[in-house]
Amino acid sequence: MEELLDGKNRLYLRLAATATAVFPRMREFVELLHAAGHPMAVASGSSRAASEPRSRRRRP
């Protein structure tokens, strides 16, 4: 069972890192908030491993 869950998690992390998109104009909104000095946090139902790589990506 542990092996099956590990495999599922690996596949999910790969999918989360390559096939998810930021909501339209959300990156611009967050950058405006940041530039104005507003404190921010990330809330997600995903694990940190799934959330963090996407949140650290820069604008193409």
KENUKE-266873 format. One record per residue: residue number from 0; residue in one letter; y, x, z of N, C-alpha, C in turn. Coordinates in steps of 0.2 Angstrom, whole numbers. Each point is the difference from the previous one (the first is absolute). Example, Ala and Ser with C-alpha at 12.3 -4.5 7.8 and 13.67 -1.06 7.14 Angstrom:
2
<atom 0,'A',<-28,66,39>,<6,-4,0>,<6,4,0>>
<atom 1,'S',<5,-2,-4>,<6,4,1>,<5,-4,3>>
This chain:
60
<atom 0,'M',<-6,4,0>,<6,-4,0>,<6,4,0>>
<atom 1,'E',<0,6,4>,<6,4,0>,<1,3,-6>>
<atom 2,'E',<-5,2,-4>,<1,3,-7>,<3,-5,-4>>
<atom 3,'L',<-2,-6,0>,<3,-5,-4>,<7,-1,1>>
<atom 4,'L',<2,0,6>,<7,-1,2>,<4,6,-2>>
<atom 5,'D',<-2,6,1>,<3,6,-2>,<2,0,-8>>
<atom 6,'G',<-5,-3,-4>,<0,0,-7>,<6,-5,-2>>
<atom 7,'K',<0,-6,4>,<5,-5,-2>,<7,2,2>>
<atom 8,'N',<0,4,6>,<7,3,1>,<2,5,-5>>
<atom 9,'R',<-4,4,-2>,<2,5,-5>,<3,-3,-6>>
<atom 10,'L',<-4,-6,-3>,<2,-3,-6>,<7,-4,2>>
<atom 11,'Y',<0,-3,5>,<6,-3,2>,<6,4,0>>
<atom 12,'L',<0,6,3>,<5,5,1>,<2,2,-7>>
<atom 13,'R',<-5,2,-5>,<1,2,-7>,<4,-6,-3>>
<atom 14,'L',<-2,-6,0>,<4,-6,-3>,<7,0,3>>
<atom 15,'A',<0,0,7>,<7,-1,3>,<5,6,-3>>
<atom 16,'A',<-3,6,-1>,<5,5,-2>,<2,0,-7>>
<atom 17,'T',<-4,-3,-4>,<1,0,-7>,<2,-7,-4>>
<atom 18,'A',<-2,-5,3>,<1,-7,-3>,<4,-5,4>>
<atom 19,'T',<4,3,4>,<5,-5,4>,<7,1,-2>>
<atom 20,'A',<4,-5,0>,<7,1,-3>,<5,-2,6>>
<atom 21,'V',<6,3,0>,<5,-2,4>,<3,-7,-2>>
<atom 22,'F',<2,-4,4>,<3,-7,-2>,<6,2,-4>>
<atom 23,'P',<2,-4,-5>,<6,1,-4>,<6,1,4>>
<atom 24,'R',<4,5,-1>,<6,2,3>,<-1,1,7>>
<atom 25,'M',<-6,1,3>,<-1,1,7>,<2,7,2>>
<atom 26,'R',<-2,5,-5>,<2,7,1>,<8,1,1>>
<atom 27,'E',<3,-3,-5>,<7,0,0>,<3,-3,7>>
<atom 28,'F',<-2,-5,2>,<2,-3,6>,<-1,4,6>>
<atom 29,'V',<-6,3,1>,<-2,5,5>,<5,6,0>>
<atom 30,'E',<1,2,-6>,<5,6,-1>,<7,-1,2>>
<atom 31,'L',<2,-6,-1>,<7,-3,2>,<0,0,8>>
<atom 32,'L',<-5,-3,3>,<0,-1,7>,<0,7,3>>
<atom 33,'H',<-4,5,-3>,<-1,7,3>,<7,3,0>>
<atom 34,'A',<3,0,-6>,<7,3,-1>,<5,-3,4>>
<atom 35,'A',<-1,-6,2>,<5,-3,5>,<-2,1,7>>
<atom 36,'G',<-5,4,1>,<-2,2,7>,<-4,-5,4>>
<atom 37,'H',<-3,-5,-3>,<-4,-5,4>,<-6,3,2>>
<atom 38,'P',<-2,-1,6>,<-7,3,2>,<-5,-5,-4>>
<atom 39,'M',<-6,3,-2>,<-5,-3,-3>,<-7,1,2>>
<atom 40,'A',<-5,-4,-1>,<-7,1,2>,<-4,-3,-6>>
<atom 41,'V',<-6,2,0>,<-5,-3,-5>,<-5,-5,4>>
<atom 42,'A',<-1,-6,-2>,<-5,-4,3>,<-5,-2,-5>>
<atom 43,'S',<-6,1,1>,<-5,-2,-5>,<-7,-2,3>>
<atom 44,'G',<-3,-4,-3>,<-7,-2,2>,<-5,6,-2>>
<atom 45,'S',<2,5,-4>,<-5,5,-2>,<0,5,5>>
<atom 46,'S',<-5,5,-1>,<0,6,5>,<6,4,-2>>
<atom 47,'R',<1,5,4>,<5,5,-1>,<-2,4,-6>>
<atom 48,'A',<-6,2,-1>,<-2,4,-6>,<1,-4,-6>>
<atom 49,'A',<0,-7,0>,<1,-3,-6>,<8,-1,-1>>
<atom 50,'S',<4,-1,5>,<7,-1,-1>,<4,6,-1>>
<atom 51,'E',<-2,6,3>,<5,6,0>,<1,3,-6>>
<atom 52,'P',<-6,1,-4>,<1,4,-7>,<5,-4,-4>>
<atom 53,'R',<0,-7,0>,<4,-4,-5>,<7,0,3>>
<atom 54,'S',<1,0,6>,<7,0,3>,<3,7,-1>>
<atom 55,'R',<-3,5,-1>,<3,7,-1>,<1,2,-7>>
<atom 56,'R',<-2,-5,-5>,<1,2,-7>,<8,-1,-1>>
<atom 57,'R',<2,5,-5>,<7,0,-2>,<0,-4,-6>>
<atom 58,'R',<6,-2,-2>,<2,-4,-6>,<-2,4,-6>>
<atom 59,'P',<-3,-3,-5>,<-3,4,-6>,<6,3,-4>>
